[in-house]
Amino acid sequence: MNNATAPTAGTQSRPAQLGLRENWLQFTLLVIVNICVGGLVGLERTTVPLIGSETFGLTSDLAVFSFIIAFGLTKALTNLAAGALTARFRRKQLLVAGWLIGVPVPLALAYAPSWGWIVAANVLLGLNQGLTWSMTVNMKIDLVGPTRRGLATGLNEAAGYTAVGVTALLTGYLATSYGLRPIPELIGVVFVVGGLALSLVVRDTAAHVALELAHHAKPLPAGEDTGLKATFARTSWRNRSLRGSSQAGLVNNLNDGLTWGVFPLLFTDHGLGLAAVGLIKGLYPILWGLGQIPTGHLADRIGRKPLIVYGMLVQAAGFVLALTLLDRPLLAGVLSAVALGLGTAMVYPALIASVSDHAHPAWRANALGTYRFWRDIGYAVGALVAGILADAFGLNATVIAAAALTAASGLLAARWITEQRPDTR
C-alpha cells in the first residue's frame, strides 16, 4: 500500500494518502452512496415490464422493452461523457449533479399517466446512473491506489447490485400487497434523498489522483494522446486486452437487459406470481452484488482473466438451466438466477480492474468511461434483441440466443485478454 503523501488540491484538510485503511471513512460513505444508486434502478426490475403489459396494455414485447433501451442508451452515453467531464469538473460535482437529475424518477414511475412518461423517466434514470455510478467507482479507485483495485471495485459493485436485488425483491412483495403502482416505486424517494445528502458530504479525490500520477512507475509515453477520442479507440479495439474487456462487458449487461425484460414475462406466463418473480429478479443481483466482495479480492490474488472467462461460461449455463427446467418454473428461475448472479459476480470487478490495469492514470477515467459505455450499451442491445426475437420467435428464443452469445464472449475474452498486474508496471 502506498503511504506517500502529496499536497491537497484545496478540497482536503490533510495530505492525501492511498489505501483502503487510510481512506476508510470516505470509502465507506461512497459505498453507502452506491447502495442508494443501486436501489434507485432496482425499483424497475420486477414491476415495470408488467406495468407496460398490464397497466398500459402494451402487446408488443419490443414496446415493453423500450424503457430498457432508453435507459441503456442514455446510461452508456453518459458513462462515456463522464470520463471526459472529469477533465473539466471534479468528481464530487458530477456525483451531485447525477443525483439532482434523478430526483423526479420515482415520482414519474409511480404516477406516469402514459407509457411515454415511463420511457422519459428512464432517460433521466440513465443520466443519473451514468454519473453517480461512474463517479463512485472512479473515486474508490482513486482512494485505494493500484494494489487494491479489484477489492475496491468489488466492494463498490457489491453495494450497488445488492441494493438492486433487495429493492427488486421488496418491490415484488409490495406489488403483491398494494398493486404495481404507486407504493413500490415511492421507496425510491428514500434513495434519492439519502444519495444526494451523502454526496454533498463526501470529499473529492483530485488529490489522490495527483498523488498516484506523481508516483506512477510507468511515465506517460511522450506524445501519447490522453483525450477521449484517442482513448475511445484504444479501449474499443486498438488495445487487445481492453477490446476483450469491452466486448465481455457488453455481453454481460446484454444478459442483464435481456433478463430484466424477459424473465418477468417468461415466468408469469408459466404461472408464477409477483412475489415469486420478485424472488427470481432479486436473487440474481443480490448474488451478483455480494459475490463481488470475495471475487474482487480474488482478482487481486489470482489475476483478472480466469474470473472473466469462467464467469461468462457460468452465465451461459444459467440460461441453459432456465430453459431445461422450465416445466418447474420456480426451480428454473431460482437456479438460473444463482448461476447468472455468481457468474456475473466473477466477471464484474475483474473487468473493471483489468481495464484499470491496462490504462495509465492520465487517461484511466476516459478508459473506464469507454468500457462502461460498451458495457451499458449492452442493456439497450439486450432489450432490442430480446424484443425482436420475442416478437418473432417467442421468449424462449431470446434465452437460447443469450446462452450462445455469452459462451462466445467468454471464448473471445480467453483469446484477447492478457494479465498486466499493477506490480509489474
C-alpha positions in Angstrom: 0.0 0.0 0.0 1.4 3.4 -1.0 1.5 5.7 2.0 3.3 8.6 0.4 1.7 12.0 0.7 1.0 14.8 -1.7 -0.3 18.3 -1.3 -4.1 18.6 -1.4 -5.9 20.3 -4.2 -7.8 22.6 -1.9 -10.5 20.1 -1.0 -9.0 18.3 1.9 -7.6 19.5 5.3 -4.7 16.9 5.4 -2.4 15.4 2.9 -3.8 12.7 0.6 -2.8 9.0 1.1 -3.5 6.0 -1.0 -5.0 2.9 0.6 -8.2 1.5 1.9 -7.3 1.7 5.6 -6.1 5.3 5.1 -9.3 6.4 3.5 -11.9 4.1 5.2 -14.3 6.8 6.1 -14.6 8.4 2.7 -14.6 4.9 1.1 -17.5 3.8 3.4 -19.5 6.9 2.6 -19.1 6.1 -1.1 -20.2 2.5 -0.5 -23.4 3.8 1.1 -23.9 6.3 -1.8 -23.7 3.4 -4.2 -26.3 1.5 -2.2 -28.7 4.4 -3.0 -27.6 4.4 -6.6 -28.4 0.7 -7.0 -31.6 0.9 -5.0 -33.0 3.6 -7.4 -32.5 1.4 -10.5 -33.7 -1.7 -8.6 -37.2 -0.1 -8.4 -37.8 -1.2 -12.0 -36.5 -4.8 -12.0 -39.8 -6.5 -11.1 -42.7 -4.3 -11.8 -42.0 -2.0 -14.8 -42.3 -4.7 -17.6 -45.6 -5.8 -16.0 -46.7 -2.1 -15.8 -46.2 -1.9 -19.5 -48.2 -5.1 -20.4 -50.9 -4.9 -17.7 -51.4 -1.3 -16.8 -50.8 0.3 -20.2 -51.9 -2.7 -22.3 -48.8 -3.0 -24.5 -48.9 -6.1 -26.7 -45.5 -5.9 -28.3 -42.6 -7.2 -26.3 -40.3 -4.7 -28.1 -42.6 -1.8 -27.0 -42.5 -3.1 -23.4 -38.7 -3.3 -23.5 -38.4 0.2 -24.9 -37.9 1.6 -21.4 -34.7 -0.6 -21.0 -33.5 0.6 -24.4 -33.9 4.2 -23.4 -32.2 3.6 -20.1 -29.3 1.6 -21.6 -28.6 4.1 -24.4 -28.7 7.1 -22.1 -26.5 5.4 -19.4 -24.0 4.3 -21.9 -23.6 7.7 -23.5 -23.4 9.3 -20.0 -20.7 6.9 -18.9 -18.7 7.9 -22.0 -19.2 11.6 -21.3 -18.5 11.2 -17.6 -14.9 10.3 -18.3 -14.4 13.4 -20.4 -16.2 15.6 -17.9 -13.7 14.7 -15.2 -11.2 16.8 -17.1 -13.4 19.8 -16.6 -15.3 19.1 -13.3 -14.4 17.5 -10.0 -15.8 14.0 -9.4 -17.9 15.3 -6.5 -19.6 17.9 -8.7 -20.6 15.3 -11.2 -21.8 12.9 -8.4 -24.1 15.6 -7.0 -25.3 16.6 -10.5 -26.3 13.0 -11.1 -28.5 12.9 -8.0 -30.2 16.2 -8.9 -31.1 14.7 -12.3 -32.6 11.6 -10.6 -35.0 13.5 -8.2 -38.1 13.1 -10.5 -37.6 9.4 -11.3 -39.5 7.6 -8.5 -42.4 10.0 -8.8 -42.6 9.6 -12.6 -42.6 5.8 -12.2 -45.3 5.9 -9.6 -47.7 8.3 -11.3 -46.9 8.3 -15.0 -50.2 8.8 -17.0 -48.8 7.1 -20.1 -46.0 4.7 -21.2 -44.1 7.6 -22.7 -43.6 9.1 -19.3 -42.1 5.8 -18.1 -39.7 5.9 -21.1 -38.8 9.6 -20.3 -38.2 8.7 -16.7 -35.7 6.1 -17.8 -33.8 8.7 -19.8 -33.4 10.6 -16.5 -32.5 7.4 -14.7 -29.8 6.6 -17.3 -28.3 10.1 -16.8 -28.5 9.6 -13.0 -26.9 6.1 -13.1 -24.2 7.1 -15.6 -23.0 10.0 -13.5 -23.4 8.6 -10.0 -22.2 5.1 -10.6 -19.3 6.2 -12.7 -18.1 8.7 -10.0 -18.4 6.3 -7.1 -16.3 3.7 -8.9 -13.7 6.2 -10.0 -13.5 7.8 -6.6 -13.0 4.5 -4.9 -10.2 3.5 -7.3 -8.7 6.9 -6.7 -8.7 6.4 -2.9 -7.2 2.9 -2.7 -4.4 3.1 -5.3 -3.3 0.4 -7.8 -2.8 -2.6 -5.5 -6.4 -2.9 -4.2 -8.4 -2.1 -7.4 -10.1 -5.5 -7.5 -11.2 -5.2 -3.9 -12.3 -1.6 -4.3 -14.4 -2.3 -7.4 -15.8 -5.4 -5.8 -17.0 -3.5 -2.8 -18.4 -0.8 -4.9 -20.3 -3.1 -7.3 -21.4 -5.3 -4.4 -23.0 -2.4 -2.6 -24.8 -1.3 -5.8 -26.1 -4.6 -7.1 -27.0 -6.0 -3.7 -29.2 -2.9 -3.4 -30.6 -3.6 -6.8 -31.6 -7.1 -5.8 -33.0 -6.3 -2.4 -35.1 -3.5 -3.9 -36.3 -5.8 -6.7 -37.3 -8.3 -4.1 -39.0 -5.7 -1.9 -41.0 -4.2 -4.8 -42.2 -7.6 -5.8 -43.7 -8.2 -2.3 -45.1 -4.7 -2.1 -46.7 -5.1 -5.5 -48.4 -8.3 -4.3 -50.0 -6.4 -1.4 -50.6 -2.9 -2.9 -50.6 -3.3 -6.6 -48.0 -2.5 -9.3 -48.2 1.3 -8.5 -47.5 3.7 -6.7 -46.3 2.2 -3.4 -43.4 0.0 -4.8 -41.9 3.0 -6.7 -42.2 5.6 -3.9 -39.5 3.9 -1.8 -37.2 5.4 -4.4 -37.6 8.8 -2.7 -35.6 7.5 0.2 -32.7 6.5 -2.1 -32.7 9.9 -3.9 -32.7 11.9 -0.6 -30.1 9.7 1.0 -27.8 9.6 -2.0 -27.9 13.3 -2.5 -27.3 14.1 1.1 -24.3 11.8 1.4 -22.8 13.1 -1.9 -22.8 16.6 -0.5 -20.7 15.4 2.5 -18.2 13.1 0.7 -14.8 14.7 -0.2 -13.4 15.0 -3.7 -10.5 12.7 -4.7 -8.5 15.1 -7.0 -5.5 15.0 -4.6 -5.4 11.2 -4.7 -5.3 11.1 -8.5 -2.4 13.7 -8.4 -0.6 11.5 -5.8 -0.9 8.3 -7.9 0.3 10.2 -11.0 3.3 11.5 -9.1 4.4 8.0 -8.0 3.3 6.0 -11.0 6.0 3.5 -12.0 5.5 3.9 -15.8 5.6 7.5 -17.0 3.2 8.6 -19.7 4.9 8.0 -23.1 5.9 11.2 -24.9 3.2 12.3 -27.3 0.5 9.8 -26.1 -2.9 11.3 -26.5 -5.0 11.2 -23.4 -8.1 12.7 -24.9 -11.5 11.0 -25.2 -11.3 10.2 -29.0 -7.9 8.5 -28.7 -8.8 6.7 -25.5 -12.1 5.5 -27.1 -10.2 4.0 -30.0 -7.6 2.5 -27.7 -10.1 0.9 -25.3 -12.6 -0.2 -28.0 -10.3 -2.0 -30.5 -6.6 -1.0 -30.7 -5.6 -2.4 -27.4 -6.3 -6.2 -27.5 -6.9 -6.6 -23.8 -9.1 -3.6 -23.5 -11.1 -4.7 -26.5 -11.6 -8.1 -24.8 -12.8 -6.5 -21.7 -15.2 -4.1 -23.6 -16.9 -6.9 -25.5 -17.2 -9.1 -22.4 -18.8 -6.1 -20.5 -21.2 -5.5 -23.4 -22.4 -9.2 -23.4 -22.6 -9.3 -19.6 -25.0 -6.4 -19.5 -26.8 -7.7 -22.6 -27.7 -10.6 -20.3 -28.9 -8.2 -17.6 -31.0 -6.2 -20.0 -32.5 -9.3 -21.6 -33.4 -10.9 -18.3 -34.7 -7.6 -17.0 -37.4 -7.6 -19.7 -37.8 -11.3 -20.4 -37.8 -13.1 -17.1 -40.9 -11.3 -15.5 -42.9 -12.1 -18.7 -41.5 -15.6 -19.1 -42.1 -16.8 -15.6 -45.5 -15.1 -15.2 -46.5 -16.9 -18.5 -45.6 -20.2 -16.7 -47.8 -19.5 -13.7 -45.6 -17.7 -11.2 -46.9 -14.7 -9.1 -45.3 -11.4 -8.5 -43.7 -12.5 -5.2 -42.0 -15.4 -6.9 -40.9 -13.3 -9.9 -39.6 -10.7 -7.4 -37.6 -13.5 -5.7 -36.0 -14.5 -9.0 -35.3 -11.0 -10.1 -33.9 -10.1 -6.6 -31.8 -13.2 -6.2 -29.8 -12.6 -9.4 -28.4 -9.1 -8.4 -28.1 -10.0 -4.7 -25.7 -12.8 -5.5 -24.1 -10.7 -8.2 -23.6 -8.0 -5.6 -22.5 -9.9 -2.5 -20.3 -12.3 -4.6 -18.2 -9.4 -5.8 -16.6 -8.9 -2.4 -14.7 -12.2 -2.5 -14.3 -12.2 -6.3 -12.9 -8.7 -6.2 -10.3 -9.8 -3.7 -9.6 -13.0 -5.6 -9.0 -10.9 -8.8 -6.1 -9.2 -6.9 -4.6 -12.6 -6.0 -5.0 -14.9 -9.0 -5.5 -12.4 -11.8 -8.4 -11.0 -13.8 -8.6 -13.3 -16.8 -9.6 -16.6 -15.1 -12.6 -15.0 -13.4 -13.7 -13.2 -16.6 -13.5 -16.3 -18.8 -15.1 -18.8 -16.4 -17.6 -16.2 -15.2 -19.0 -15.8 -18.7 -19.3 -19.5 -19.1 -21.2 -19.9 -15.8 -23.6 -17.2 -17.0 -24.2 -19.2 -20.2 -25.0 -22.2 -18.1 -27.6 -20.1 -16.2 -29.6 -19.5 -19.4 -29.5 -23.3 -20.2 -30.9 -24.1 -16.8 -33.7 -21.6 -17.2 -35.0 -23.4 -20.3 -34.2 -27.1 -19.5 -36.1 -26.8 -16.1 -39.0 -24.6 -17.3 -41.7 -27.2 -16.6 -40.8 -26.4 -12.9 -40.7 -22.6 -13.3 -39.8 -21.6 -9.7 -36.8 -24.1 -9.6 -35.8 -23.0 -13.1 -35.9 -19.3 -12.2 -34.0 -19.8 -8.9 -31.2 -22.0 -10.3 -30.8 -19.7 -13.3 -30.7 -16.6 -11.1 -28.0 -18.3 -8.9 -25.8 -19.2 -11.9 -26.3 -15.8 -13.5 -25.6 -14.0 -10.3 -22.5 -16.0 -9.4 -21.1 -15.8 -13.0 -21.6 -12.0 -13.1 -20.0 -11.6 -9.7 -16.9 -13.4 -11.1 -16.8 -11.1 -14.1 -17.7 -7.6 -12.9 -14.9 -6.5 -10.6 -12.3 -8.3 -12.6 -13.3 -6.5 -15.8 -13.1 -3.0 -14.2 -9.8 -3.9 -12.5 -8.4 -5.3 -15.8 -9.3 -2.0 -17.6 -7.7 -0.1 -14.8 -4.5 -2.2 -15.1 -4.1 -1.5 -18.8 -4.9 2.2 -18.6 -2.4 4.9 -17.5 -3.8 7.1 -14.7 -3.6 10.0 -17.1 -6.3 8.5 -19.3 -7.9 5.9 -16.9 -11.1 7.9 -16.3 -11.7 8.1 -20.1 -10.8 4.4 -20.5 -13.3 3.4 -17.7 -15.9 5.7 -19.3 -15.4 3.9 -22.6 -15.5 0.5 -21.1 -18.7 1.4 -19.2 -20.1 2.8 -22.4 -19.7 -0.5 -24.2 -20.8 -2.4 -21.1 -24.0 -0.5 -20.6 -24.9 -0.3 -24.3 -25.5 -4.0 -23.6 -28.7 -3.1 -21.8 -30.1 -1.5 -24.9 -28.7 -4.2 -27.2 -30.1 -6.9 -24.9 -33.6 -5.3 -24.8 -33.6 -4.7 -28.5 -32.5 -8.3 -29.4 -35.0 -9.7 -26.8 -37.9 -7.6 -28.2 -37.2 -8.6 -31.8 -36.7 -12.3 -31.1 -39.6 -12.5 -28.7 -42.0 -10.9 -31.1 -40.8 -13.1 -34.0 -40.0 -16.4 -32.3 -41.1 -16.3 -28.7 -39.4 -15.7 -25.3 -37.6 -19.0 -25.3 -35.6 -18.0 -28.4 -34.2 -15.0 -26.6 -32.8 -17.2 -23.8 -31.2 -19.5 -26.3 -29.6 -16.6 -28.1 -28.3 -15.2 -24.8 -26.6 -18.5 -23.9 -24.8 -18.7 -27.2 -23.6 -15.1 -27.2 -22.4 -15.4 -23.6 -20.4 -18.6 -24.3 -18.8 -17.0 -27.4 -17.9 -13.9 -25.4 -16.1 -16.0 -22.8 -14.0 -17.6 -25.5 -13.1 -14.2 -27.0 -12.1 -13.0 -23.6 -9.8 -16.0 -23.3 -8.2 -15.2 -26.6 -7.8 -11.4 -26.3 -7.2 -10.5 -22.6 -3.8 -10.7 -21.1 -2.7 -10.1 -17.5 -1.0 -6.8 -16.6 -0.9 -6.7 -12.8 -0.1 -3.3 -11.1 3.1 -4.5 -9.5 4.6 -5.5 -12.9 4.4 -2.0 -14.4 
